[in-house]
């Protein structure tokens, strides 16, 4: 399945034919004048709140400057948990000290 965004960036999704789960995606994007390619592989699907969710992902980002691989593994995914609003508050920062003569 191919998705083309308004920006022109494209993502191709590869689906498992038996279960219709995303097993891989490939996308291209233009970042700061460079074209980058991102390939993501998804696996270890488990049912969470009646939805199949990937519990592992490997992402490879390829750019002219080189490639980088990142892997994620989730031990537990919990949907709809209560979180307090202060969890999303910006941390307070100290004002920088003013040096004499400035």
Residue pairs with C-beta under 8 A, 6 or more apart in sequence:
1 12
1 13
1 15
2 10
2 11
2 12
2 13
3 10
3 11
3 12
3 13
4 10
5 11
8 30
9 27
9 28
9 29
9 30
10 27
10 28
11 25
11 26
11 27
12 25
12 26
12 27
13 22
13 24
13 25
14 22
14 23
14 24
14 25
14 26
15 21
15 22
15 23
16 22
16 23
19 45
19 52
21 42
21 45
21 52
21 54
22 42
22 54
23 41
23 42
23 43
24 39
24 40
24 41
24 42
25 38
25 39
25 40
25 42
26 37
26 38
26 39
26 40
27 37
27 38
27 39
28 35
28 36
28 37
28 38
29 35
29 36
29 38
30 36
31 63
34 63
34 64
34 65
35 63
35 64
36 61
36 62
36 63
37 61
37 62
37 63
38 59
38 60
38 61
38 62
39 59
39 60
39 62
40 57
40 58
40 59
40 60
41 57
41 58
41 59
42 54
42 56
42 57
43 54
43 55
43 56
43 57
44 54
44 55
44 56
44 73
45 52
45 53
45 54
45 55
46 52
46 53
46 55
46 77
47 53
48 77
48 78
48 79
49 79
49 80
51 79
53 77
55 73
55 74
55 75
55 77
56 71
56 72
56 73
56 74
57 71
57 72
58 69
58 70
58 71
58 72
59 69
59 70
59 71
59 72
60 67
60 68
60 69
61 67
61 68
61 69
61 70
